[in-house]
Amino acid sequence: MKQICVVGVGYVGLVTAACFADLGNRVVALDVDENRVENLKKGIMPIYEPGLEELVKRNVKGGRLNFTTSYAEAMKGVEYVFIAVGTPSGVDGNADLQYVQSAATSIAQNMTMPLIIINKSTVPIGTGDWVADVVTAAQPKPVPFSVVSCPEFLREGSAIEDFMRPDRIVIGAKTQRAVDVMREMYAPLEAAGVPFVISNVESAEMIKYASNGFLATKISFINEVAELCERVGADVAVVARGMGLDHRIGPKFLQPGPGFGGSCFPKDTLAVAQIAEEHGMRFELFDAVLSVNERIKRRMIPKIEAALGGLAGRTVALLGLAFKGDTDDMRESPTIPIVHGLIERGARVRAFDPAAAQQARPLLPDAVVYCGDAYQAAQGADALVIATEWNQFRALELDRLAKLLTRPLIVDLRNLYEPARVAASGFRYVSVGRPEAGA
C-alpha cells in the first residue's frame, strides 16, 4: 500500500486520486477550495463523470481516500505527491503556472521526508526543472526529492476506463531510481500489460502536447473534408471510413462535427504554438488547426439558418450544450458561439443537456430557455438541432418529435443518425458532410 497525496481535486486530480485509492493505496486529495473539499466529504461531486461518484464513495467508505485543505495534514507519511492543478491559458496563450507554483511551494514548506513529486498537470517543456527550483528555494531545510513528469491522457466521459486501461503510461525522470519507484506505484497496470514509455522529463512533457495537438489536427482536418464533401456531393461518412481502414491513419477522431472544445485541445494546441514561437519557430500547422476550428464553429450558424430559411422569429430546439457527451464541461464548447450566433440573428433557443445546464447558464445569453428533456425542448420549435453526442440523443422517438415540432426538420451537427432512416420517418434531415435527406 502506497501513501499518495494528490494536489488538486479538479477533473484530473479527483479521477487520479479515486483510481489510485481503488488500486489499494491510501490517498489524501488536497484542494485549497474549502467548499469543494467539504462537498466531497459529503459525497457531492464537483464534476460529472460516469462512475466517478460511486468510485469516490466506495473508497472513502473503505478508508483509502480522504479529502483535506491542509498541506500539513496531507503530507504526513506520503511517498508520492501528484500536482494536478489547472494550467489555463494566459493572455498570451502560454500555460499559466501560478497554481503549479503555489502547489510546489506549499509542498516544499510541508515535506518532512524524501518525496517523488509528479507533475500530472499539462505543463510547458522545461517545467520539471522549474518546479525543482521552486521546491528547493521554498524548503525550510533540505529534504531529498525528485520531480517526475507523468502526463495524463484521460478523456472526459471515459476517464476511469482510461486510467485503469490506458494506451500507455509515460514517465519522464532524471534518475533510474525515480523511474523504478514510479513503475512500482503503477505495478498493477504494468502487470496488466500496459506499455510504459520512459524518457527524460522534457520528452514526457512534449509527448502530452504533441498527442493533443495531433488529435486536434485530425478533427480540424475531417471537419474541412466534411465541408468540401457538402460542396461536391460526397459523403464524409464513407470518406472517413475509407480513410480509417488504412492502418496508417486509423478510424479514431475522424468524426466530423461543430469543432473541438474542452479543457485540453484548444489550450494545449495554443500552448505548443506559443512554445514554438518562444524558441524562434512558427508552428504553422497548429496555427492553422486553431483557425480552422474557430471557423468550423461559426459555420454551423449559417448552416442552421439555411436549413430553416432564416432565423429571425424561429425557435430552435438545441440538444446538448457540453463540448462532448458524458460530461458537464462547457470549456470552449462549440455550442457557446453557436447559441450566441443564433440569438444574434433573431432566433429563440430552447436547450436541453443532461448534465451541463447549470454550467452553461453563465456562458449563454439570458434569453435561452432551459428544458427538462429533449421533447420539452422540441415543443413548438421550428427545428431540432443536435449539438452534443449524448447517447440518449441517438435513440430519440422520431414519431413523438414529429408531433411536437412545427415542421419535421432535424439538423444533426454530430451525424448521430442514418439519413435514410430519419427521412423514412418523414423528416428533412441535414447533417455535416453528408447529402441532405428527406422532404
C-alpha positions in Angstrom: 0.0 0.0 0.0 1.5 3.3 -1.1 0.9 6.7 0.6 -0.1 9.2 -2.0 -1.1 12.8 -2.0 -2.9 14.4 -4.9 -2.9 18.2 -5.0 -6.0 19.5 -6.9 -9.4 17.8 -7.0 -10.5 19.1 -10.3 -11.1 16.7 -13.2 -7.6 15.1 -13.4 -6.8 15.2 -9.7 -10.1 13.7 -8.5 -10.1 10.9 -11.0 -6.4 10.2 -10.3 -7.0 10.1 -6.5 -10.0 7.9 -6.7 -8.4 5.4 -9.1 -5.2 5.1 -7.1 -7.3 4.5 -4.0 -9.2 1.8 -5.8 -5.9 0.1 -6.6 -5.4 -0.3 -2.9 -3.4 2.8 -2.0 -4.0 5.3 0.8 -4.7 8.6 -0.9 -5.2 12.1 0.5 -6.7 14.5 -2.0 -6.0 18.2 -1.2 -7.6 21.3 -2.6 -7.5 24.9 -1.3 -11.2 25.3 -2.2 -12.8 24.7 1.2 -16.3 24.4 -0.3 -15.2 21.8 -2.8 -13.5 19.7 -0.2 -16.5 19.9 2.2 -18.8 18.8 -0.6 -16.6 15.9 -1.4 -16.6 14.8 2.2 -20.4 14.7 1.9 -20.2 12.8 -1.4 -21.1 15.7 -3.6 -19.0 15.7 -6.8 -17.7 18.9 -8.4 -17.8 17.4 -11.9 -20.0 15.0 -13.8 -18.1 11.9 -14.9 -19.7 8.4 -15.4 -18.8 6.1 -12.5 -16.8 8.7 -10.5 -19.3 9.3 -7.7 -19.6 5.6 -7.0 -15.8 5.2 -7.1 -15.2 8.0 -4.7 -17.8 6.9 -2.2 -16.6 3.3 -2.2 -13.0 4.3 -1.4 -14.0 6.9 1.2 -16.0 4.2 2.9 -13.1 1.8 2.7 -10.8 4.3 4.4 -8.5 4.6 1.4 -9.5 8.1 0.2 -9.7 11.3 2.3 -10.0 15.0 1.5 -8.4 18.0 3.1 -7.4 21.6 2.7 -4.3 21.2 4.9 -0.9 20.6 3.4 0.5 19.7 6.8 -2.2 17.0 7.2 -1.9 15.8 3.6 1.9 15.4 3.6 2.2 13.2 6.7 4.0 10.0 5.7 3.4 10.3 2.0 5.8 8.9 -0.6 4.4 10.4 -3.7 2.8 13.8 -4.4 0.9 14.5 -7.6 0.5 18.0 -8.8 -2.8 18.0 -10.7 -3.9 21.7 -10.6 -5.2 23.8 -13.5 -2.9 25.3 -16.1 -5.2 27.6 -18.0 -4.1 29.7 -21.0 -2.8 33.1 -20.1 -3.5 36.2 -22.1 -0.5 35.4 -24.3 -1.6 31.8 -24.9 1.0 30.3 -22.7 0.1 28.0 -19.9 -0.4 29.9 -16.6 1.7 28.1 -14.0 0.6 30.1 -10.9 -1.3 27.2 -9.4 1.6 24.8 -10.1 4.0 27.3 -8.4 1.7 27.6 -5.4 1.4 23.8 -5.1 5.1 23.3 -5.4 5.8 26.0 -2.8 3.4 24.5 -0.3 4.7 21.0 -0.8 8.2 22.3 -0.1 7.2 24.0 3.0 5.5 20.9 4.4 7.6 18.0 3.3 9.4 16.1 6.1 10.7 13.0 4.2 12.1 12.2 0.7 9.4 12.6 -2.0 8.7 11.9 -5.6 6.9 15.0 -6.9 4.9 14.2 -10.0 3.6 16.7 -12.5 0.3 15.4 -13.7 -0.8 18.8 -14.9 -0.2 19.6 -18.6 2.8 22.0 -18.4 5.3 23.6 -20.8 8.5 21.9 -21.7 11.1 22.7 -19.0 8.6 22.9 -16.2 10.1 19.9 -14.4 13.4 21.8 -13.8 11.4 25.0 -12.8 9.3 23.1 -10.3 12.5 21.6 -8.8 13.9 25.1 -8.4 10.7 26.3 -6.8 10.8 23.4 -4.3 14.5 23.9 -3.5 14.0 27.6 -2.9 11.0 27.1 -0.6 12.2 24.3 1.6 12.8 25.4 5.2 15.6 22.8 5.3 16.9 20.5 2.6 14.9 17.3 2.1 15.7 15.0 -0.9 13.2 14.9 -3.7 12.8 14.1 -7.4 10.5 15.8 -9.9 8.9 13.4 -12.4 6.6 14.1 -15.4 3.7 11.6 -15.8 1.2 13.3 -18.1 -2.4 12.3 -18.1 -4.4 11.1 -21.1 -7.9 11.0 -19.7 -10.8 11.6 -21.9 -13.8 13.2 -20.3 -16.7 10.8 -20.3 -14.4 7.7 -20.1 -11.7 8.9 -17.6 -11.9 5.9 -15.2 -11.5 3.4 -18.0 -8.7 5.5 -19.4 -6.9 5.5 -16.1 -7.3 1.8 -15.4 -6.7 0.6 -19.0 -4.5 3.3 -20.6 -2.9 3.1 -24.0 0.4 3.9 -22.3 2.0 5.3 -19.2 4.6 8.0 -19.8 7.3 8.5 -17.2 9.8 11.3 -17.6 12.6 11.3 -14.9 16.2 12.3 -14.4 17.2 9.2 -12.3 16.7 5.5 -12.6 15.6 5.4 -9.0 12.7 7.8 -9.8 11.7 5.6 -12.7 11.8 2.4 -10.6 9.6 3.8 -7.8 7.1 5.2 -10.4 6.9 1.8 -12.0 6.4 0.2 -8.6 3.4 2.6 -8.0 1.9 1.7 -11.4 2.8 -2.0 -11.0 -0.9 -3.2 -11.2 -1.3 -1.6 -14.6 2.1 -2.8 -15.8 1.1 -6.3 -14.7 -2.0 -5.9 -16.9 0.2 -5.3 -19.9 0.1 -1.5 -20.2 3.1 -0.3 -22.2 5.5 2.1 -20.4 7.3 4.9 -22.2 10.4 6.0 -20.2 12.1 9.3 -21.2 13.7 12.4 -19.9 11.4 15.0 -18.3 11.3 17.2 -21.4 10.3 14.4 -23.7 7.4 13.4 -21.4 6.2 17.0 -21.3 6.3 17.1 -25.1 4.5 13.8 -25.6 1.4 15.3 -24.0 1.4 18.4 -26.1 2.2 16.6 -29.3 -0.5 14.0 -28.7 -3.3 16.5 -28.1 -2.1 18.7 -31.0 -2.1 15.8 -33.4 -5.7 14.7 -32.4 -6.9 18.3 -32.7 -5.3 18.3 -36.2 -7.3 15.2 -37.2 -10.5 16.8 -36.0 -9.9 20.0 -37.9 -8.9 18.0 -41.0 -12.0 15.9 -41.1 -14.2 19.0 -40.5 -12.7 20.7 -43.5 -13.1 17.5 -45.5 -16.8 17.4 -44.4 -17.3 21.0 -45.7 -15.7 20.1 -49.0 -17.9 17.0 -49.2 -21.0 19.2 -48.9 -19.8 21.3 -51.8 -19.0 18.4 -54.1 -21.8 16.0 -53.2 -19.6 13.4 -51.4 -20.5 11.6 -48.2 -18.0 12.3 -45.4 -19.0 9.1 -43.5 -17.9 7.0 -46.5 -14.8 9.1 -47.0 -13.8 8.8 -43.3 -14.4 5.0 -43.3 -12.3 4.7 -46.5 -9.5 6.7 -44.8 -9.8 5.0 -41.4 -9.3 1.5 -42.8 -5.8 2.5 -43.7 -3.9 1.3 -40.7 -1.5 4.3 -41.0 -4.5 6.6 -40.4 -6.9 4.7 -38.3 -10.6 5.5 -37.7 -10.5 7.4 -34.5 -11.1 11.2 -34.4 -12.4 11.2 -37.9 -16.0 12.0 -36.9 -17.0 15.5 -38.2 -18.9 17.9 -36.1 -19.1 21.5 -34.9 -15.4 21.8 -33.9 -13.5 20.7 -30.8 -13.6 22.2 -27.4 -12.9 21.2 -23.8 -10.0 21.9 -21.4 -7.3 20.2 -23.4 -7.3 20.5 -27.2 -7.7 24.3 -27.6 -5.4 25.2 -24.7 -2.7 22.7 -25.4 -2.6 23.4 -29.2 -2.3 27.1 -28.5 0.4 26.4 -25.9 2.5 24.5 -28.3 2.3 27.3 -30.8 3.4 29.7 -28.2 6.3 27.5 -27.0 7.5 27.2 -30.6 7.4 31.0 -31.0 9.5 31.4 -27.8 12.1 29.2 -29.4 12.3 31.0 -32.7 9.9 28.8 -34.6 6.4 29.2 -36.0 4.3 26.1 -35.7 2.3 26.8 -38.8 0.2 23.7 -38.7 -1.1 24.3 -35.2 -1.9 27.9 -36.1 -4.0 26.6 -38.9 -5.7 24.0 -36.7 -6.9 26.6 -34.3 -8.0 28.9 -37.0 -10.0 26.2 -38.8 -11.6 25.1 -35.5 -12.9 28.6 -34.8 -14.2 28.9 -38.4 -15.9 25.5 -38.2 -17.8 26.5 -35.0 -19.0 29.7 -36.8 -20.1 27.9 -39.9 -22.7 25.9 -38.0 -24.8 29.1 -37.6 -25.4 29.8 -41.3 -25.9 26.0 -41.8 -28.8 26.0 -39.3 -30.0 29.3 -40.8 -30.1 27.9 -44.3 -31.9 24.8 -43.2 -34.6 27.0 -41.6 -34.7 29.5 -44.4 -33.9 32.3 -42.0 -33.5 32.6 -38.2 -35.5 35.7 -37.3 -38.5 34.7 -35.3 -37.7 31.0 -35.5 -37.5 28.7 -32.4 -34.6 26.2 -32.3 -34.6 23.2 -30.0 -30.9 22.6 -29.2 -29.9 19.2 -27.8 -26.6 19.3 -26.0 -24.6 22.1 -24.5 -21.4 20.5 -23.2 -18.4 20.2 -25.5 -19.0 16.4 -25.8 -21.2 13.8 -24.4 -20.9 12.2 -20.9 -19.6 15.4 -19.3 -20.8 18.7 -17.9 -17.7 20.6 -19.2 -18.6 23.8 -21.0 -15.0 24.9 -21.5 -14.6 26.1 -25.1 -17.8 24.3 -26.1 -18.8 24.8 -29.7 -22.3 25.4 -28.5 -21.3 28.8 -26.9 -20.7 30.7 -30.2 -23.5 28.7 -31.9 -26.1 29.8 -29.4 -24.9 33.4 -29.4 -25.0 33.4 -33.2 -28.5 32.0 -33.3 -29.9 34.6 -30.9 -28.0 37.5 -32.5 -29.7 36.6 -35.8 -33.2 36.7 -34.2 -33.8 33.1 -33.2 -35.2 31.8 -29.9 -33.3 28.9 -28.3 -34.8 26.1 -26.2 -32.0 24.0 -24.9 -31.6 20.7 -23.1 -28.4 19.0 -21.8 -28.5 16.0 -19.4 -25.7 17.4 -17.2 -24.4 20.8 -18.3 -27.3 23.3 -18.0 -26.1 24.8 -14.7 -22.5 25.3 -16.1 -23.9 26.7 -19.3 -26.1 29.5 -17.8 -23.2 32.0 -17.1 -21.8 31.5 -20.6 -25.0 31.8 -22.7 -27.5 34.7 -23.2 -30.2 35.1 -20.6 -32.8 34.5 -23.4 -32.0 30.8 -23.6 -34.9 28.6 -22.2 -33.6 25.5 -20.4 -35.8 22.4 -20.7 -36.1 19.2 -18.8 -35.7 16.8 -21.7 -35.4 16.7 -25.4 -39.2 16.6 -26.0 -39.9 19.6 -23.9 -37.2 21.4 -25.9 -38.9 20.3 -29.2 -42.4 21.5 -28.2 -43.3 24.3 -30.7 -39.8 24.5 -32.1 -39.2 25.0 -35.9 -36.1 22.8 -35.9 -34.3 20.2 -33.7 -30.5 20.8 -33.6 -28.3 18.1 -32.2 -25.1 19.7 -30.9 -23.6 17.2 -28.5 -23.3 13.4 -28.9 -25.0 12.2 -25.7 -26.0 8.6 -26.2 -29.6 9.4 -25.3 -29.8 11.6 -28.4 -29.1 8.5 -30.5 -32.4 7.0 -29.8 -34.9 9.8 -30.0 -38.6 8.9 -30.6 -39.0 10.4 -34.1 -42.7 9.9 -34.2 -43.1 11.8 -31.0 -40.8 14.6 -32.2 -42.8 15.0 -35.4 -45.9 15.8 -33.4 -44.0 18.4 -31.2 -42.1 20.3 -33.8 -43.8 22.8 -36.1 -42.0 21.3 -39.0 -40.2 18.0 -39.4 -36.7 19.3 -39.5 -33.6 17.9 -37.8 -30.1 19.5 -38.1 -27.7 16.9 -36.8 -24.3 18.5 -36.1 -22.9 15.2 -34.8 -24.1 12.8 -37.5 -25.8 10.5 -35.0 -28.4 9.1 -37.4 -28.5 7.4 -40.8 -30.1 9.9 -43.1 -32.4 7.4 -44.8 -33.9 6.2 -41.5 -34.7 9.8 -40.5 -36.1 10.6 -43.9 -38.3 7.5 -43.8 -39.9 8.9 -40.7 -41.0 12.0 -42.7 -38.2 14.4 -41.6 -36.0 16.6 -43.6 -32.5 15.7 -42.3 -29.5 18.0 -42.5 -26.1 16.7 -41.2 -22.4 17.5 -41.6 -20.6 16.5 -44.7 -23.4 14.3 -46.0 -26.1 14.8 -48.6 -29.4 16.2 -47.2 -32.2 13.6 -46.9 -36.0 13.8 -46.8 -38.5 16.4 -47.8 
